[in-house]
Amino acid sequence: MAAAKKAVLGPLVGAVDQGTSSTRFLVFNSKTAQLLSHHQVEIKQEFPREGWVEQDPNEILHSVCECVEKTCEKLGQLNIDISNIKAIGVSNQRETTVVWDKLIGEPFYNAVWLPHIFWDLFCITNLIELLLG
């Protein structure tokens, strides 16, 4: 049996929405704004002390990859050609801080979200000093 022909709906636009409780990837038809497919993964949060939220940076990274992969699989099942995705936007946790080791590509510590102080540069400086100890 011949393979089904992929639908041409392009151009398509993808959106990564990486928030504090979940990651999702959505794909839209750019001409109609119709949502064609999406996938969402919940993210674990740790609360080591009051006002302090931590997340595993590798879990965040893997959740983005999983969401993109699963959404593209779903598009394939709908016979939609993923090569028509022409742009991807990213929305992320602006108030979350993570520091990566550039030599080995691993985080020094968990991602830290301090919702009540994220714009206070003095506190961010103290956070960096605390993490680098």
Secondary structure as UniProt FT lines:
FT   STRAND          12..18
FT   STRAND          22..29
FT   TURN            30..32
FT   STRAND          35..42
FT   STRAND          46..49
FT   TURN            50..51
FT   STRAND          52..55
FT   HELIX           57..77
FT   TURN            78..79
FT   HELIX           82..84
FT   STRAND          85..91
FT   TURN            94..95
FT   STRAND          96..97
FT   STRAND          100..101
FT   TURN            102..105
FT   STRAND          106..107
FT   STRAND          111..113
FT   TURN            115..119
FT   HELIX           121..132
//
